[in-house]
Amino acid sequence: MRKQLAIGLSLLALTGMGGVSESSFVLVKGQGVSQQYTHLIEASRNQTFEPMSGAGFGLSLPNRSNFQTASVQFIAGGRDLTFEIPEFPDNSVANCKQFGYTLTSCSTGNPSVFCPYNSAYFKECCDVRYKYDRASCIYPNTVSGDSCGGKFMCYCDRSLYPITTCTAPMIPDGYGCVEEGVKYYDRCICPSQYNQTCTEQNQEGVGQGCTQNGVTYYTSCQCKSGYNMTCSDLGPVTPSDYCLKDGIRYYRDCKTCENKCTLDKCPAGVFCEYEDCSQKYCDIGCATGYIEWCSKPETNCTSLGYTASASQCSNGYIACPYDASKVYCWTTSSSSN
């Protein structure tokens, strides 16, 4: 395709000249200055331009009062001249491909390193994370060891900051590291109000626990269900089975009686009371007709003088009525009496 350029040419004709031939004249009158320049404009329209030399001109601006006003006339038949401008081929694509700029799109990532001849071509597709200058990546973030298109990744080291969320009631520890708007933390910890372990006898935690390093913490502790009696009247049924909370022992079962009786049966001559809770008898006095023996006699054989065994007695013995293994040995003097 060739482009056409139409130019309307005009000629400055001085007053007093009868017409214009194939030569153009410019006459400048001045004080002692007379100069003529001749240029031939060919009839052929294939000539785009012809340089005009100004060599030999020694012109200076004339005094306005020393020249006459000129009129304008056209010298071409149709008043237009058309010149052809050569078309130059577009080699930008070939130049780009020659130097390795072969890509025009990326299935993933962003274009990088554009061709200087044609910006539609580029060398590589970079992961969208490669967008930082090395100096702009500061601690605790880590700058990548590789780059793409002169840019680096600025990320959180997952070996140091592996956690993004914590399971309630745990919370992230410290400030962490921010990558693409996401915060990463090194660990999760229990909030400060979780400071009770509730491991005392028959204790349990209140509400949801928080487990850290294998230990479960609670905000407060309470006694297990059923441990709610102090048994201050008669005492607990099982003294060792209690829950200690705030310095007070709480029991599940309290005695309903004193549980003071100890006799499996009531001895002869003794008046007894039966205790339901212990299912034992209590000696509360002498039975009727046993007034002289109301006070219990001494029953300790040794205290009564039965200090020997039967094998020690050569002349006979008397056995203790409370323990037959304890005897009193007869002596010669004893026999004579």
Disulfide bonds with the S-S distance in Angstrom:
Cys96-Cys115 1.96
Cys106-Cys125 1.90
Cys126-Cys148 1.90
Cys137-Cys154 2.15
Cys156-Cys177 2.13
Cys166-Cys188 1.93
Cys190-Cys210 2.07
Cys198-Cys221 1.88
Cys223-Cys243 2.07
Cys231-Cys254 1.69
Cys257-Cys277 1.27
Cys261-Cys282 1.56
Cys266-Cys272 1.89
Cys286-Cys294 1.76
Cys301-Cys320 2.03
Cys313-Cys329 1.61
